[in-house]
Amino acid sequence: MAATYDAIVIGGGHNGLVAAAYLARSGAKTVVLEGRHKTGGAATTEAVWQDAPEFKVTRLSYVMSLLPPTIISELELDRHGYKIYPMGPYYQAFPEGGSIKLYADDAKRNHEAVSKWSKKDADAMPKWDAWLAGLADVLGPLLLTVPPVIGSRKPRDLAATLKLAWRNRGLDVRTIADVTRLMTMSIADLLDDWFESPQVKGALAVNGVIGTWAGPYEPGTAYVMAHHSIGDVGDGHLGNWGFQEGGMGAVANAIERAARENSAEIRINAPVARVLVEGAKATGVVLANGDEIRAKVVVSTLHPKTTFLDMVGRENLPDAFVTDIERWKSRSGVVKINLALAELPDFTGDPGTDLQEHHTGSVEMAPTMEYIERAFQDARDGKPAERPFSDGVIPTAFDKTLSPEGTHIMSLFTQWVPSDWNTEPHTAELEAYADRMIDCYNELAPNFKGSILHRDIVGPYQMEHEYGLIGGNIFHGELSLEQLFHMRPAPGFADYRTPVGGLYYGSSATHAGGGVCGIPGWQAANAAIADRKSAVRKAFRRS
Ligand SMILES: Cc1cc2nc3c(=O)[nH]c(=O)nc-3n(C[C@H](O)[C@H](O)[C@H](O)COP(=O)(O)OP(=O)(O)OC[C@H]3O[C@@H](n4cnc5c(N)ncnc54)[C@H](O)[C@@H]3O)c2cc1C
């Protein structure tokens, strides 16, 4: 006899856990099936050095910003261990001397800091912040909106499109123009319009290329910047990011506790092989060990290619949908480097190994836009970046749970290696790439290299094979224009439903993903709960 539930969630990443928490909260008997030995997916804290288990790294994702207050409060995540330390400033030290700090929440200090490089840019900064805040007012609510099926003539879809247009009726010509610019421009062109100093532009370009298979001169990178700039960590400061105490795995743990409290069952080491489809409806799953589990609702939070092409099967899907998923772009060229440090970096521009403000935020290796572009061009030419770009953070500036007293963890989110490095481990080349990355930081902080106790390098192959991040893309799919909103993951299916009845889709490859925001999982659960209620109402009317 197959085990039976009301709802099965495939994947115990943070989105799967959010979906399970909401489904269980609605009264559905729910099980999460996670393939690995632990939940969290890309939100994971791990002790990666066997000989030094006292060090823990936030192995893939590293900072929080995008999780909406609704999810935090409805799942009571604070009570379950969600605790954020807001980050300090963006910090970039320069090989030629000096440094820049940018503050998410302090206009006065921003002005002072930027004035050192350009008075004109310092004066432009408050206007830029206000411009971004205006755009966040438009784009923020869209993150929580279910994309309509644009182009459909079905009354329900037309009504949804009209509702969205009506909600945005207050937008004026200039705001629409600004949104258009944001969606279509490169971050380089956009910053050129606003600023003159290479140092300021380098610092502001970082958010435009995070996780993206595109350098700062590629159209669409302005939107990527916005995606990373419209959240806040609950302190009311737009674009602010923060460190979860205990690393990003603790975010997943908090959501898991909420799910369990609502009676969801969580099974680890339970890889799913197939979704059972009977009469165009999902009826359950088959595990890799052959066990069958049945349910009328199945929610997948895995990569779209895995979910639809491998688990559902082309034969159960419309041809056009199969083509869309086959064409889904999932490159990034990201390498995560996690380090255990004996002491903090001692920057020539801001000396000292005692904890200072510049250790508490992003410790960047993005001195100019040209530097970032060069790193991308290397990878596009088929070789790993000679001088990689890095978004570095030192969570232990606040969080004392990750490493022994006096030591630190540093997390380097680096780019780029060639986009096809997901097909081979490239172990030796990744070691050499990490050496070069470390040398770049060592030029700014000469104690850096000597302070490294342990290092852990996670490249695209490992991301794909160990974590299910196909192509090594950090968001289950690029945030390129043709893969956003009503196109994410495929036109006609951006409402968290799929061509298969009873199968819902809530991974980062849906609208509002990626990032540790929980919105895809929440929306997929909402869709399933709404359909379940509507089916009950219809059955009641028929009886
Ligand atoms: C290096 C890196 C850095 C990042 N940095 C940040 C950041 O700082 N902040 C941020 O907000 N976002 C960041 N992201 C993005 C963010 O982590 C992801 O978008 C998000 O965690 C994905 O969540 P998910 O639940 O949709 O999918 P996943 O986390 O990928 O979860 C899917 C789960 O499914 C499981 N699975 C796979 N195959 C099977 C199977 N056959 N059966 C059962 N289970 C299976 C996987 O093990 C995994 O647990 C980063 C990502 C990476 C990779």
The ligand as an SDF file (V2000), in Angstrom:
LIG
                    3D

 53 58  0  0  0  0  0  0  0  0999 V2000
   26.2840   30.4830   -4.1020 C   0  0  0  0  0  0  0  0  0  0  0  0
   24.9090   31.0580   -3.8650 C   0  0  0  0  0  0  0  0  0  0  0  0
   24.7810   32.2560   -3.1930 C   0  0  0  0  0  0  0  0  0  0  0  0
   23.5230   32.8260   -2.9980 C   0  0  0  0  0  0  0  0  0  0  0  0
   23.4100   33.9490   -2.2350 N   0  0  0  0  0  0  0  0  0  0  0  0
   22.1920   34.3940   -1.8630 C   0  0  0  0  0  0  0  0  0  0  0  0
   22.0550   35.3780   -0.8510 C   0  0  0  0  0  0  0  0  0  0  0  0
   23.0350   35.7890   -0.2280 O   0  0  0  0  0  0  0  0  0  0  0  0
   20.8180   35.7960   -0.5340 N   0  0  0  0  0  0  0  0  0  0  0  0
   19.6990   35.3140   -1.1600 C   0  0  0  0  0  0  0  0  0  0  0  0
   18.5900   35.7570   -0.8450 O   0  0  0  0  0  0  0  0  0  0  0  0
   19.8050   34.3300   -2.0950 N   0  0  0  0  0  0  0  0  0  0  0  0
   21.0150   33.8470   -2.4460 C   0  0  0  0  0  0  0  0  0  0  0  0
   21.1360   32.8020   -3.3190 N   0  0  0  0  0  0  0  0  0  0  0  0
   19.9300   32.2870   -3.9850 C   0  0  0  0  0  0  0  0  0  0  0  0
   19.0850   31.4480   -3.0540 C   0  0  0  0  0  0  0  0  0  0  0  0
   19.9120   30.7250   -2.1910 O   0  0  0  0  0  0  0  0  0  0  0  0
   18.1970   30.4950   -3.8550 C   0  0  0  0  0  0  0  0  0  0  0  0
   17.4470   31.2430   -4.8010 O   0  0  0  0  0  0  0  0  0  0  0  0
   17.2310   29.7790   -2.9340 C   0  0  0  0  0  0  0  0  0  0  0  0
   17.8600   29.3090   -1.7660 O   0  0  0  0  0  0  0  0  0  0  0  0
   16.5950   28.6180   -3.6590 C   0  0  0  0  0  0  0  0  0  0  0  0
   15.6000   28.0680   -2.8190 O   0  0  0  0  0  0  0  0  0  0  0  0
   14.5860   26.9540   -3.3570 P   0  0  0  0  0  0  0  0  0  0  0  0
   13.8760   26.4280   -2.1730 O   0  0  0  0  0  0  0  0  0  0  0  0
   13.7890   27.5160   -4.4800 O   0  0  0  0  0  0  0  0  0  0  0  0
   15.5120   25.8540   -4.0010 O   0  0  0  0  0  0  0  0  0  0  0  0
   16.7060   24.9950   -3.3750 P   0  0  0  0  0  0  0  0  0  0  0  0
   17.3060   25.6890   -2.2360 O   0  0  0  0  0  0  0  0  0  0  0  0
   17.5890   24.6260   -4.5100 O   0  0  0  0  0  0  0  0  0  0  0  0
   15.9560   23.7190   -2.8120 O   0  0  0  0  0  0  0  0  0  0  0  0
   15.6300   22.6270   -3.6120 C   0  0  0  0  0  0  0  0  0  0  0  0
   15.7900   21.3840   -2.7490 C   0  0  0  0  0  0  0  0  0  0  0  0
   15.4240   20.2400   -3.4960 O   0  0  0  0  0  0  0  0  0  0  0  0
   16.3060   19.1770   -3.1560 C   0  0  0  0  0  0  0  0  0  0  0  0
   16.2870   18.1830   -4.2380 N   0  0  0  0  0  0  0  0  0  0  0  0
   16.9560   18.2140   -5.4150 C   0  0  0  0  0  0  0  0  0  0  0  0
   16.6430   17.1200   -6.1320 N   0  0  0  0  0  0  0  0  0  0  0  0
   15.7600   16.4010   -5.3960 C   0  0  0  0  0  0  0  0  0  0  0  0
   15.0600   15.1870   -5.6080 C   0  0  0  0  0  0  0  0  0  0  0  0
   15.2090   14.4600   -6.7240 N   0  0  0  0  0  0  0  0  0  0  0  0
   14.2120   14.7520   -4.6500 N   0  0  0  0  0  0  0  0  0  0  0  0
   14.0210   15.4640   -3.5030 C   0  0  0  0  0  0  0  0  0  0  0  0
   14.6860   16.6140   -3.2500 N   0  0  0  0  0  0  0  0  0  0  0  0
   15.5300   17.0830   -4.1860 C   0  0  0  0  0  0  0  0  0  0  0  0
   17.6390   19.8670   -2.9980 C   0  0  0  0  0  0  0  0  0  0  0  0
   18.5330   19.0690   -2.2400 O   0  0  0  0  0  0  0  0  0  0  0  0
   17.2210   21.1480   -2.2780 C   0  0  0  0  0  0  0  0  0  0  0  0
   17.2130   20.9600   -0.8770 O   0  0  0  0  0  0  0  0  0  0  0  0
   22.3640   32.1820   -3.5040 C   0  0  0  0  0  0  0  0  0  0  0  0
   22.4960   30.9470   -4.1250 C   0  0  0  0  0  0  0  0  0  0  0  0
   23.7550   30.3750   -4.3080 C   0  0  0  0  0  0  0  0  0  0  0  0
   23.8670   29.0480   -4.9840 C   0  0  0  0  0  0  0  0  0  0  0  0
  1  2  1  0
  2  3  1  0
  2 52  2  0
  3  4  2  0
  4  5  1  0
  4 50  1  0
  5  6  2  0
  6  7  1  0
  6 13  1  0
  7  8  2  0
  7  9  1  0
  9 10  1  0
 10 11  2  0
 10 12  1  0
 12 13  2  0
 13 14  1  0
 14 15  1  0
 14 50  1  0
 15 16  1  0
 16 17  1  0
 16 18  1  0
 18 19  1  0
 18 20  1  0
 20 21  1  0
 20 22  1  0
 22 23  1  0
 23 24  1  0
 24 25  2  0
 24 26  1  0
 24 27  1  0
 27 28  1  0
 28 29  2  0
 28 30  1  0
 28 31  1  0
 31 32  1  0
 32 33  1  0
 33 34  1  0
 33 48  1  0
 34 35  1  0
 35 36  1  0
 35 46  1  0
 36 37  1  0
 36 45  1  0
 37 38  2  0
 38 39  1  0
 39 40  1  0
 39 45  2  0
 40 41  1  0
 40 42  2  0
 42 43  1  0
 43 44  2  0
 44 45  1  0
 46 47  1  0
 46 48  1  0
 48 49  1  0
 50 51  2  0
 51 52  1  0
 52 53  1  0
M  END
$$$$
